[in-house]
């Protein structure tokens, strides 16, 4: 299992994300991969103190390119992206998801998530996010629904085979 954390200038929140990944109770190999877009706020120093499995800090084209770099560096059979300001709901998420992969032979597993603020003076930047409200994805019931619904990458776990077939990053689309 690989936890890929794309980051840029998140010194105030990166520790919580890394701790959340490192404290996952998982019976297999779990690696933490951090792809930093050349932060200038001390993020790199905070990441280095944890001794993650892979860390790179260099300029990039934005979050999706950082995600792609993380995928390329990762070795896990399953990959989840955890933003630098996100944490897992509990310490069994990775274990539960891998068990689901084994049972279902799926290529992507996604679920509900709860947006929260690490710092009390932050605000939500997404119109769907409301304090304490679960963002439910139960309306996505088949492939056609994927075209009409939004699945946030923090709530999706992918089998590596997907990235072996195609890239996550599409350079022809603008970052933003």
C-alpha positions in Angstrom: 0.0 0.0 0.0 1.4 3.4 -0.9 0.2 6.7 0.6 1.1 9.5 -1.8 1.1 13.0 -0.3 1.5 15.9 -2.8 2.4 19.1 -1.0 3.5 22.7 -1.5 4.0 25.2 1.3 2.1 23.3 4.0 4.5 23.4 6.9 1.5 23.9 9.3 -0.4 20.8 8.3 2.0 18.3 6.7 2.9 16.7 10.1 -0.7 15.6 10.7 -1.0 14.0 7.3 2.2 12.1 7.7 1.4 11.0 11.2 -2.0 9.8 10.0 -0.3 7.7 7.3 2.4 6.3 9.6 -0.1 5.2 12.2 -2.2 3.1 9.9 -2.5 -0.5 11.3 -1.7 -2.5 8.2 -0.3 -6.0 8.1 1.5 -5.6 4.8 4.1 -3.1 3.6 2.9 0.5 3.8 5.0 3.2 2.3 4.6 7.0 2.6 5.7 9.0 -0.5 5.8 12.8 -0.3 6.1 14.8 -3.5 6.8 18.5 -2.7 6.6 21.2 -5.3 9.6 23.1 -3.9 8.1 24.6 -0.8 9.6 27.7 0.6 8.0 27.7 4.1 10.0 24.9 5.8 7.7 22.0 4.7 10.7 20.0 3.6 12.4 20.2 7.0 9.2 18.9 8.6 8.9 16.0 6.2 12.5 15.0 6.7 12.1 14.6 10.4 9.7 11.7 9.8 12.0 9.6 7.6 9.2 8.8 5.0 10.0 6.1 2.5 10.4 8.6 -0.4 10.7 12.3 -0.5 11.4 14.7 -3.4 11.2 18.5 -3.3 11.5 20.2 -6.7 9.5 22.6 -8.8 6.5 21.0 -10.6 3.4 22.0 -12.6 1.0 21.7 -9.6 -0.8 19.1 -7.6 -1.6 16.6 -10.4 2.0 16.6 -11.5 3.1 16.0 -7.9 0.6 13.2 -7.7 2.1 11.7 -10.8 5.6 11.9 -9.4 4.4 10.2 -6.3 2.8 7.4 -8.2 6.0 6.8 -10.3 8.1 6.7 -7.1 5.7 4.4 -5.2 5.9 0.6 -5.1 2.6 -0.4 -3.6 -0.1 -2.5 -5.3 -2.7 0.0 -4.0 -2.3 3.8 -4.0 -4.2 6.5 -2.1 -3.6 10.2 -2.4 -3.7 12.1 0.9 -3.5 15.9 0.7 -1.1 17.6 2.9 -3.9 18.9 5.0 -5.9 15.6 5.2 -5.9 12.7 7.7 -7.4 9.3 7.6 -10.7 8.8 9.4 -9.2 6.1 11.6 -6.1 3.8 11.7 -7.7 0.9 9.8 -8.6 2.7 6.5 -5.7 1.2 4.5 -6.2 -2.3 5.9 -10.0 -2.2 5.3 -9.5 -1.0 1.7 -6.9 -3.7 0.8 -9.3 -6.3 2.2 -12.0 -4.9 0.0 -9.7 -5.1 -3.0 -9.1 -8.8 -2.3 -12.8 -9.5 -1.9 -14.0 -7.6 -5.0 -11.1 -7.6 -7.4 -12.0 -4.0 -8.1 -9.6 -1.5 -9.7 -10.9 1.6 -7.8 -12.6 1.7 -4.4 -14.1 4.9 -3.1 -16.1 6.0 -0.2 -17.6 8.8 1.9 -15.4 11.3 3.6 -15.8 14.0 6.2 -14.1 17.4 5.5 -12.6 19.0 8.5 -10.3 21.9 9.3 -6.9 21.3 10.8 -6.7 24.9 11.9 -9.8 26.5 13.5 -9.4 29.8 11.5 -9.3 28.0 8.1 -12.3 28.0 5.8 -13.7 25.4 3.4 -12.8 26.2 -0.2 -15.3 23.8 -1.8 -19.1 24.5 -1.8 -20.0 20.9 -0.9 -17.9 20.9 2.3 -19.8 21.8 5.5 -18.5 21.4 9.0 -19.2 17.9 10.4 -21.2 16.9 7.3 -20.3 13.5 5.7 -19.9 13.9 1.9 -21.7 10.8 0.7 -20.9 9.1 -2.6 -23.6 6.5 -2.6 -25.2 8.1 -5.7 -22.4 6.8 -7.8 -23.6 3.3 -8.6 -22.2 2.6 -12.0 -19.7 3.9 -14.6 -22.1 6.3 -16.1 -22.6 8.1 -12.8 -18.8 8.8 -12.8 -19.4 11.3 -15.6 -22.0 13.2 -13.5 -20.7 12.9 -10.0 -17.5 14.2 -8.4 -15.3 11.7 -6.5 -12.7 13.5 -4.5 -9.3 11.9 -4.8 -8.9 11.7 -1.1 -11.8 9.2 -1.0 -10.5 6.9 -3.7 -7.9 4.2 -3.6 -6.5 2.8 -6.9 -4.9 -0.5 -7.9 -1.4 0.2 -9.4 -2.5 -1.4 -12.7 -4.5 1.7 -13.5 -1.4 3.8 -13.5 0.6 1.2 -15.4 -2.0 1.8 -18.2 -2.4 5.5 -18.1 -1.1 8.7 -16.4 -2.9 10.6 -13.7 -1.5 13.8 -14.9 -2.8 15.4 -18.2 -0.4 18.2 -19.2 -2.8 19.5 -21.9 -5.3 20.6 -19.2 -4.5 23.7 -17.1 -3.7 23.4 -13.5 -5.8 25.3 -11.0 
